[in-house]
Amino acid sequence: MEGFMLYTAQYPAIKTMTQEQKGDLLDALYAYAIDGAQISAEADPMVQMAFAFIRDAIDRAQGKYEAKCERNRQTALKREQKKREAQTYTNVHEHDADNAAEHEREGKAQTCTNVCRKARTCTNVVK
């Protein structure tokens, strides 16, 4: 995880802790955020209690963040797919290779239809 947040609403529960307890709590929170390490069973009970409720807040925020990232990823994939579909062009030639020389000898114009699959279908006739 990239980081974690501490909220002012959490402060009343930890403000009565000693500086050493607060330091232990902060170390435990960083270890959890970096490695997922749980607090030691030998840790001060007050530090364990504070760690537990702050860890839960971290986990909830991380879950929301991951869900948002997944929604954004799906949105980006859909947008890219629509962009690719909009750029797909189909060129349809109304003559085949065997008849091309015959068309030229007879003076017939070659017709080429470009169908663009963007917003609307458009037909360009080249003569």
VODO-248073 format. One record per residue (C-alpha): chain; x, y, z. Coordinates in steps of 0.2 Angstrom, whole numbers, plus 5000, padded with zeros to 4 digits. Example, Ala and Ser with C-alpha at 12.3 -4.5 7.8 and 13.67 -1.06 7.14 Angstrom:
BEGIN
- A, 5062, 4978, 5039
- A, 5068, 4995, 5036
REM end
This chain:
BEGIN
- A, 5000, 5000, 5000
- A, 5006, 5017, 4996
- A, 5001, 5026, 5012
- A, 4988, 5027, 5025
- A, 4978, 5041, 5034
- A, 4976, 5046, 5052
- A, 4960, 5055, 5056
- A, 4956, 5068, 5069
- A, 4942, 5057, 5075
- A, 4954, 5044, 5081
- A, 4964, 5056, 5092
- A, 4953, 5055, 5107
- A, 4957, 5037, 5109
- A, 4976, 5039, 5108
- A, 4979, 5056, 5116
- A, 4980, 5048, 5133
- A, 4993, 5036, 5128
- A, 5011, 5040, 5133
- A, 5024, 5046, 5120
- A, 5032, 5028, 5120
- A, 5015, 5020, 5117
- A, 5011, 5032, 5103
- A, 5028, 5029, 5095
- A, 5025, 5010, 5096
- A, 5008, 5013, 5088
- A, 5015, 5023, 5074
- A, 5029, 5010, 5071
- A, 5016, 4996, 5070
- A, 5005, 5006, 5058
- A, 5019, 5009, 5046
- A, 5024, 4990, 5047
- A, 5006, 4985, 5043
- A, 5005, 4998, 5029
- A, 5022, 4992, 5021
- A, 5022, 4973, 5024
- A, 5005, 4969, 5031
- A, 5013, 4964, 5048
- A, 5002, 4962, 5063
- A, 5006, 4970, 5079
- A, 5016, 4959, 5091
- A, 5006, 4950, 5104
- A, 5018, 4956, 5117
- A, 5013, 4974, 5113
- A, 5005, 4985, 5126
- A, 4986, 4982, 5127
- A, 4982, 5000, 5124
- A, 4993, 5000, 5108
- A, 4985, 4984, 5102
- A, 4968, 4991, 5104
- A, 4972, 5008, 5095
- A, 4981, 4998, 5082
- A, 4965, 4987, 5079
- A, 4953, 5001, 5076
- A, 4965, 5011, 5065
- A, 4970, 4995, 5055
- A, 4951, 4993, 5052
- A, 4950, 5011, 5045
- A, 4965, 5008, 5034
- A, 4958, 4992, 5027
- A, 4941, 5000, 5023
- A, 4950, 5014, 5014
- A, 4961, 5002, 5005
- A, 4946, 4992, 4999
- A, 4937, 5008, 4993
- A, 4953, 5013, 4984
- A, 4955, 4996, 4975
- A, 4936, 4996, 4970
- A, 4938, 5014, 4963
- A, 4954, 5009, 4953
- A, 4945, 4994, 4946
- A, 4930, 5005, 4941
- A, 4942, 5017, 4933
- A, 4951, 5003, 4924
- A, 4934, 4996, 4917
- A, 4929, 5013, 4911
- A, 4946, 5016, 4903
- A, 4945, 4999, 4894
- A, 4927, 5003, 4888
- A, 4933, 5020, 4882
- A, 4948, 5013, 4872
- A, 4937, 4999, 4865
- A, 4925, 5013, 4858
- A, 4939, 5022, 4852
- A, 4946, 5007, 4842
- A, 4929, 5003, 4835
- A, 4927, 5021, 4829
- A, 4944, 5020, 4820
- A, 4939, 5004, 4811
- A, 4937, 5007, 4793
- A, 4931, 4995, 4780
- A, 4936, 4997, 4762
- A, 4925, 4988, 4750
- A, 4929, 4988, 4732
- A, 4915, 4984, 4720
- A, 4926, 4975, 4708
- A, 4937, 4960, 4709
- A, 4955, 4958, 4704
- A, 4950, 4947, 4689
- A, 4939, 4961, 4681
- A, 4950, 4976, 4685
- A, 4959, 4975, 4668
- A, 4943, 4972, 4659
- A, 4935, 4987, 4667
- A, 4950, 4998, 4662
- A, 4949, 4992, 4644
- A, 4931, 4995, 4643
- A, 4933, 5013, 4650
- A, 4922, 5009, 4665
- A, 4926, 5019, 4680
- A, 4931, 5010, 4696
- A, 4920, 5012, 4710
- A, 4927, 5012, 4728
- A, 4915, 5013, 4743
- A, 4923, 5018, 4759
- A, 4912, 5013, 4774
- A, 4917, 5022, 4790
- A, 4910, 5014, 4806
- A, 4910, 5030, 4816
- A, 4895, 5040, 4820
- A, 4886, 5037, 4804
- A, 4889, 5027, 4788
- A, 4896, 5037, 4774
- A, 4899, 5032, 4756
- A, 4912, 5040, 4745
- A, 4911, 5035, 4727
- A, 4927, 5038, 4717
- A, 4926, 5039, 4698
REM end
